[in-house]
């Protein structure tokens, strides 16, 4: 075993990620889909990926599975981490 290898004994699913301007932290990368009018969280995602570059499509797929009475996605607003 590499002497510099690290594991988290309490949360094996998280990973060490570089945090902008702050070094490294043990964490996840989470995404939320929120109805802009009601501010209700309608879908969520959690990944071990360091950035969100491939998370738009999985989130849209989750939104497609929501009950039709919640309505359909009319617009997409993201931060600059999505592409």
DSSP file (Angstrom, degrees, kcal/mol; ACC not computed):
  #  RESIDUE AA STRUCTURE BP1 BP2  ACC     N-H-->O    O-->H-N    N-H-->O    O-->H-N    TCO  KAPPA ALPHA  PHI   PSI    X-CA   Y-CA   Z-CA
    1    1 A X              0   0    0      0, 0.0     2,-0.2     0, 0.0     0, 0.0   0.000 360.0 360.0 360.0 137.3    0.0    0.0    0.0
    2    2 A X    >   -     0   0    0      1,-0.2     3,-1.8     2,-0.1     0, 0.0  -0.471 360.0-137.9 -63.1 126.3    1.2    3.5   -0.9
    3    3 A X  T 3  S+     0   0    0      1,-0.3    -1,-0.2    -2,-0.2     0, 0.0   0.715 103.9  51.9 -63.3 -18.3    2.3    5.2    2.4
    4    4 A X  T 3  S+     0   0    0      2,-0.1    -1,-0.3     0, 0.0     2,-0.1   0.485  83.4 115.6 -93.8  -3.6    0.6    8.4    1.1
    5    5 A X    <   -     0   0    0     -3,-1.8     2,-0.4     1,-0.0     0, 0.0  -0.384  49.9-161.0 -66.2 142.7   -2.7    6.7    0.3
    6    6 A X        -     0   0    0     -2,-0.1     2,-0.3     2,-0.0    10,-0.1  -0.959  11.4-174.4-128.4 145.4   -5.6    7.9    2.4
    7    7 A X        -     0   0    0     -2,-0.4     2,-0.7     8,-0.1     5,-0.1  -0.953  24.3-129.9-132.2 155.7   -9.0    6.4    3.2
    8    8 A X        -     0   0    0     -2,-0.3     6,-0.1     6,-0.2     3,-0.1  -0.932  15.1-165.6-105.2 114.8  -11.9    7.8    5.1
    9    9 A X  S    S+     0   0    0     -2,-0.7     3,-0.2     1,-0.2    -1,-0.1   0.679  86.8  43.2 -76.0 -17.6  -13.0    5.2    7.7
   10   10 A X  S    S+     0   0    0      1,-0.2    -1,-0.2     2,-0.0     2,-0.1   0.655 126.6  24.2-102.1 -18.3  -16.4    6.9    8.3
   11   11 A X    >   +     0   0    0      1,-0.1     3,-1.4    -3,-0.1    -1,-0.2  -0.590  58.9 172.6-149.0  80.6  -17.5    7.7    4.8
   12   12 A X  T 3  S+     0   0    0      1,-0.3    -1,-0.1    -3,-0.2    -4,-0.1   0.661  77.4  63.9 -66.3 -16.4  -15.9    5.5    2.1
   13   13 A X  T 3  S+     0   0    0      2,-0.1    -1,-0.3    15,-0.0     2,-0.1   0.678  89.9  78.1 -83.2 -17.2  -18.0    7.0   -0.6
   14   14 A X    <   -     0   0    0     -3,-1.4     2,-0.3    -6,-0.1    -6,-0.2  -0.356  66.4-159.7 -82.6 170.9  -16.6   10.5   -0.3
   15   15 A X  E     -A   27   0A   0     12,-2.2    12,-2.9    10,-0.1     2,-0.5  -0.967  27.6 -92.4-147.0 163.8  -13.3   11.5   -1.7
   16   16 A X  E     -A   26   0A   0     -2,-0.3     2,-0.4    10,-0.2    10,-0.2  -0.679  49.6-178.8 -79.5 124.7  -10.6   14.1   -1.4
   17   17 A X  E     -A   25   0A   0      8,-3.1     8,-2.4    -2,-0.5     2,-0.3  -0.946  32.2-109.6-127.6 146.1  -11.2   16.9   -3.8
   18   18 A X  E     -A   24   0A   0     -2,-0.4     2,-0.5     6,-0.2     6,-0.3  -0.585  33.1-151.6 -71.4 131.6   -9.4   20.1   -4.6
   19   19 A X  E >>  -A   23   0A   0      4,-3.1     3,-2.5    -2,-0.3     4,-0.6  -0.922  30.9 -95.3-109.9 130.5  -11.4   23.1   -3.3
   20   20 A X  T 34 S-     0   0    0     -2,-0.5     4,-0.0     1,-0.3    -1,-0.0  -0.173 101.2 -16.1 -49.5 116.5  -11.0   26.4   -5.1
   21   21 A X  T 34 S+     0   0    0      1,-0.1    -1,-0.3     2,-0.1    -3,-0.0   0.491 126.3  80.0  70.5   4.1   -8.4   28.5   -3.3
   22   22 A X  T <4 S-     0   0    0     -3,-2.5     2,-0.4     1,-0.4    -2,-0.2   0.238  90.1-122.6-129.5  14.7   -8.6   26.4   -0.1
   23   23 A X  E  <  -A   19   0A   0     -4,-0.6    -4,-3.1     2,-0.0    -1,-0.4  -0.672  61.1 -24.6  83.9-129.8   -6.5   23.3   -0.8
   24   24 A X  E     -A   18   0A   0     -2,-0.4     2,-0.3    -6,-0.3    -6,-0.2  -0.929  53.3-178.8-128.6 147.5   -8.2   19.9   -0.4
   25   25 A X  E     -A   17   0A   0     -8,-2.4    -8,-3.1    -2,-0.3     2,-0.7  -0.983  34.9-112.6-141.1 152.7  -11.2   18.6    1.5
   26   26 A X  E     +A   16   0A   0     -2,-0.3     2,-0.3   -10,-0.2   -10,-0.2  -0.775  69.2 116.8 -80.9 116.7  -13.0   15.3    2.0
   27   27 A X  E     -A   15   0A   0    -12,-2.9   -12,-2.2    -2,-0.7     2,-0.2  -0.910  56.4-112.0-162.5-176.0  -16.3   15.8    0.2
   28   28 A X        -     0   0    0     -2,-0.3     2,-0.5   -14,-0.2    20,-0.2  -0.704  28.1-120.9-119.7 174.8  -18.9   15.1   -2.4
   29   29 A X  E     -B   47   0B   0     18,-2.4    18,-2.5    -2,-0.2     2,-0.3  -0.977  35.5-168.4-121.3 115.0  -20.1   17.2   -5.4
   30   30 A X  E     -B   46   0B   0     -2,-0.5     2,-0.3    16,-0.2    16,-0.2  -0.786  10.0-167.0-109.9 148.0  -23.8   17.7   -5.1
   31   31 A X  E     -B   45   0B   0     14,-2.5    14,-2.6    -2,-0.3     2,-0.4  -0.964   3.6-165.2-128.9 147.6  -26.3   19.1   -7.6
   32   32 A X  E     -B   44   0B   0     -2,-0.3     2,-0.5    12,-0.2    12,-0.2  -0.980  13.5-150.0-130.5 145.2  -29.9   20.3   -7.1
   33   33 A X  E     -B   43   0B   0     10,-2.9     9,-2.9    -2,-0.4    10,-1.3  -0.980  26.4-173.2-110.3 124.7  -32.8   21.0   -9.4
   34   34 A X  E     -B   41   0B   0     -2,-0.5     2,-0.6     7,-0.3     7,-0.2  -0.956  30.0-123.0-125.0 133.9  -35.0   23.7   -8.0
   35   35 A X     >  -     0   0    0      5,-2.8     4,-2.5    -2,-0.4     5,-0.4  -0.662  25.1-148.8 -70.6 119.4  -38.3   25.1   -9.1
   36   36 A X  T  4 S+     0   0    0     -2,-0.6    -1,-0.2     1,-0.2     0, 0.0   0.800  90.3  47.8 -66.4 -29.8  -37.5   28.8   -9.4
   37   37 A X  T  4 S+     0   0    0      1,-0.1    -1,-0.2     3,-0.1    -2,-0.0   0.952 126.5  23.3 -77.1 -49.8  -41.0   29.9   -8.6
   38   38 A X  T  4 S-     0   0    0      2,-0.1    -2,-0.2     0, 0.0    -1,-0.1   0.648  94.0-133.3 -90.9 -15.6  -41.7   27.8   -5.5
   39   39 A X     <  +     0   0    0     -4,-2.5     2,-0.4     1,-0.3    -3,-0.2   0.729  52.9 152.4  64.8  24.6  -38.1   27.2   -4.5
   40   40 A X        -     0   0    0     -5,-0.4    -5,-2.8     1,-0.0     2,-0.5  -0.710  49.8-124.8 -85.1 131.3  -38.9   23.6   -4.1
   41   41 A X  E     +B   34   0B   0     -2,-0.4    -7,-0.3    -7,-0.2     3,-0.1  -0.673  33.2 174.6 -74.1 121.3  -36.1   21.1   -4.6
   42   42 A X  E     +     0   0B   0     -9,-2.9     2,-0.3    -2,-0.5    -8,-0.2   0.594  61.6   7.9-107.9 -14.8  -37.4   18.7   -7.2
   43   43 A X  E     -B   33   0B   0    -10,-1.3   -10,-2.9     2,-0.0     2,-0.3  -0.977  61.1-165.2-160.6 155.0  -34.4   16.5   -7.9
   44   44 A X  E     -B   32   0B   0     -2,-0.3     2,-0.3   -12,-0.2   -12,-0.2  -0.967   0.3-165.7-142.5 159.0  -30.9   16.0   -6.5
   45   45 A X  E     -B   31   0B   0    -14,-2.6   -14,-2.5    -2,-0.3     2,-0.4  -0.985   2.6-165.3-143.7 153.2  -27.7   14.4   -7.5
   46   46 A X  E     +B   30   0B   0     -2,-0.3     2,-0.3   -16,-0.2   -16,-0.2  -0.991  15.8 169.1-142.0 129.7  -24.5   13.4   -5.8
   47   47 A X  E     -B   29   0B   0    -18,-2.5   -18,-2.4    -2,-0.4    -2,-0.0  -0.935  40.1-138.5-138.9 161.0  -21.2   12.5   -7.4
   48   48 A X        +     0   0    0     -2,-0.3     2,-0.1   -20,-0.2   -21,-0.1   0.377  68.8 119.2 -95.4   1.1  -17.6   11.8   -6.6
   49   49 A X        -     0   0    0    -20,-0.2    -2,-0.2     1,-0.1   -34,-0.1  -0.426  68.2-133.2 -68.1 142.3  -16.5   13.7   -9.7
   50   50 A X  S    S+     0   0    0     -2,-0.1     2,-0.3   -34,-0.1    -1,-0.1   0.855  86.6  25.7 -67.4 -35.7  -14.4   16.8   -8.9
   51   51 A X  S    S-     0   0    0    -22,-0.1     3,-0.3     1,-0.0    31,-0.1  -0.761  76.6-121.2-125.5 175.0  -16.3   19.0  -11.2
   52   52 A X    >   +     0   0    0     29,-0.3     3,-2.0    -2,-0.3    31,-0.5   0.144  67.7 122.0-100.4  18.1  -19.9   19.1  -12.6
   53   53 A X  T 3  S+     0   0    0      1,-0.3    30,-0.3    29,-0.2    -1,-0.2   0.730  82.2  34.6 -61.5 -23.1  -19.0   19.0  -16.3
   54   54 A X  T 3  S+     0   0    0     -3,-0.3     4,-0.5     1,-0.1    -1,-0.3   0.095  95.1  89.1-116.0  23.6  -21.0   15.8  -17.0
   55   55 A X    <>  +     0   0    0     -3,-2.0     4,-1.7     2,-0.1     5,-0.2   0.555  64.4  77.9-101.7  -8.4  -23.9   16.3  -14.6
   56   56 A X  H  > S+     0   0    0     -4,-0.4     4,-2.6     2,-0.2     5,-0.2   0.954  95.5  47.5 -66.2 -48.9  -26.5   18.2  -16.7
   57   57 A X  H  > S+     0   0    0      1,-0.2     4,-2.3     2,-0.2     5,-0.2   0.931 111.8  48.7 -62.1 -47.9  -27.7   15.2  -18.7
   58   58 A X  H  > S+     0   0    0     -4,-0.5     4,-1.9     1,-0.2    -1,-0.2   0.889 112.9  49.5 -59.3 -36.2  -28.1   12.9  -15.7
   59   59 A X  H  X S+     0   0    0     -4,-1.7     4,-2.3     2,-0.2    -2,-0.2   0.920 110.0  49.8 -68.7 -41.8  -30.1   15.7  -13.9
   60   60 A X  H  X S+     0   0    0     -4,-2.6     4,-1.7     1,-0.2    -2,-0.2   0.879 108.7  53.7 -62.8 -36.6  -32.3   16.3  -17.0
   61   61 A X  H  X S+     0   0    0     -4,-2.3     4,-0.7     2,-0.2    -1,-0.2   0.894 108.2  49.7 -64.3 -39.5  -33.0   12.5  -17.1
   62   62 A X  H >< S+     0   0    0     -4,-1.9     3,-1.1     1,-0.2     4,-0.3   0.913 108.6  53.1 -62.8 -41.7  -34.1   12.7  -13.4
   63   63 A X  H >< S+     0   0    0     -4,-2.3     3,-1.2     1,-0.3    -1,-0.2   0.839 101.6  59.7 -64.3 -32.3  -36.4   15.6  -14.2
   64   64 A X  H 3< S+     0   0    0     -4,-1.7    -1,-0.3     1,-0.2    -2,-0.2   0.724 100.7  56.6 -67.6 -20.3  -38.0   13.6  -17.0
   65   65 A X  T << S+     0   0    0     -3,-1.1    -1,-0.2    -4,-0.7    -2,-0.2   0.487  82.8 109.4 -90.7  -2.9  -39.1   10.9  -14.5
   66   66 A X  S <  S-     0   0    0     -3,-1.2     5,-0.1    -4,-0.3   -23,-0.0  -0.353  85.9 -85.3 -70.4 153.9  -41.0   13.4  -12.2
   67   67 A X    >   -     0   0    0      1,-0.1     3,-2.0     2,-0.1     4,-0.3  -0.307  35.8-123.9 -58.5 140.3  -44.8   13.2  -12.1
   68   68 A X  G >  S+     0   0    0      1,-0.3     3,-2.1     2,-0.2    -1,-0.1   0.778 105.8  70.9 -59.9 -27.4  -46.4   15.2  -15.0
   69   69 A X  G 3  S+     0   0    0      1,-0.3    -1,-0.3     2,-0.0     3,-0.1   0.681  88.5  64.6 -66.4 -13.9  -48.5   17.2  -12.5
   70   70 A X  G <  S-     0   0    0     -3,-2.0    -1,-0.3     1,-0.3    -2,-0.2   0.608 110.1-126.4 -79.8 -10.8  -45.2   18.9  -11.4
   71   71 A X    <   -     0   0    0     -3,-2.1     2,-0.3    -4,-0.3    -1,-0.3  -0.377  25.4 -69.4  95.5-176.7  -44.9   20.4  -14.9
   72   72 A X        -     0   0    0     -2,-0.1     2,-0.3    -3,-0.1    -8,-0.1  -0.822  51.0 -91.0-116.7 154.8  -42.1   20.3  -17.5
   73   73 A X        +     0   0    0     -2,-0.3     3,-0.1     1,-0.2    -2,-0.0  -0.488  41.4 175.0 -64.9 125.8  -38.8   22.0  -17.5
   74   74 A X        +     0   0    0      1,-0.3     2,-0.3    -2,-0.3    -1,-0.2   0.707  63.9   5.9-103.4 -29.6  -39.1   25.4  -19.2
   75   75 A X        -     0   0    0      2,-0.0     2,-0.5     0, 0.0    -1,-0.3  -0.984  61.0-137.6-153.4 157.2  -35.6   26.8  -18.7
   76   76 A X        -     0   0    0     -2,-0.3     2,-0.5    -3,-0.1    -3,-0.0  -0.985  16.7-177.9-124.3 125.5  -32.3   25.7  -17.4
   77   77 A X        +     0   0    0     -2,-0.5     2,-0.3     0, 0.0    -2,-0.0  -0.991  14.9 164.8-122.1 124.8  -30.1   28.0  -15.2
   78   78 A X        -     0   0    0     -2,-0.5     2,-0.1     4,-0.1    -2,-0.0  -0.881  35.5-112.9-132.3 165.1  -26.7   26.7  -14.1
   79   79 A X    >   -     0   0    0     -2,-0.3     3,-1.4     1,-0.1    -1,-0.0  -0.357  50.3 -89.6 -85.3-179.8  -23.5   28.0  -12.6
   80   80 A X  T 3  S+     0   0    0      1,-0.3    -1,-0.1    -2,-0.1    -2,-0.0   0.485 116.8  76.6 -75.1   0.4  -20.3   28.0  -14.7
   81   81 A X  T 3  S+     0   0    0    -29,-0.0   -29,-0.3   -30,-0.0    -1,-0.3   0.712  83.1  77.8 -78.8 -21.3  -19.4   24.5  -13.4
   82   82 A X    <         0   0    0     -3,-1.4   -29,-0.2     1,-0.1   -28,-0.1  -0.567 360.0 360.0 -87.0 151.9  -21.9   22.8  -15.7
   83   83 A X              0   0    0    -31,-0.5    -1,-0.1   -30,-0.3   -30,-0.1   0.291 360.0 360.0-151.2 360.0  -21.4   22.3  -19.4
